[in-house]
Amino acid sequence: MGAISPRRYSLGLVIRTFKAAVTTEAKQAQLQVPIWQRGYYEHIIRGQHQLERARAYIATNPQRWELDKENSS
């Protein structure tokens, strides 16, 4: 048996496969509401400064939900 290429099982492939399976199930259930956000953003954190910025964003994000124009609540 040959070695498996690490690129073959990338994060993008895992997410794409998951989203396809969920979308298929939602269509079969005739779900009529959007289930995915419009875009997918991936960023590799390189270094302590970027890590701190990402943590701060995650920690303060719920406070900004009311200001989000795409928030339906």
Stockholm file with secondary structure:
# STOCKHOLM 1.0

chainA/1-73         MGAISPRRYSLGLVIRTFKAAVTTEAKQAQLQVPIWQRGYYEHIIRGQHQLERARAYIATNPQRWELDKENSS
#=GR chainA/1-73 SS CCCCCGGGGCHHHHHHHHHHHHHHHHHHTTCCSCCSCSCCCCCCCCSHHHHHHHHHHHHHGGGGGGGCTTCCC
#=GC SS_cons        CCCCCGGGGCHHHHHHHHHHHHHHHHHHTTCCSCCSCSCCCCCCCCSHHHHHHHHHHHHHGGGGGGGCTTCCC
//
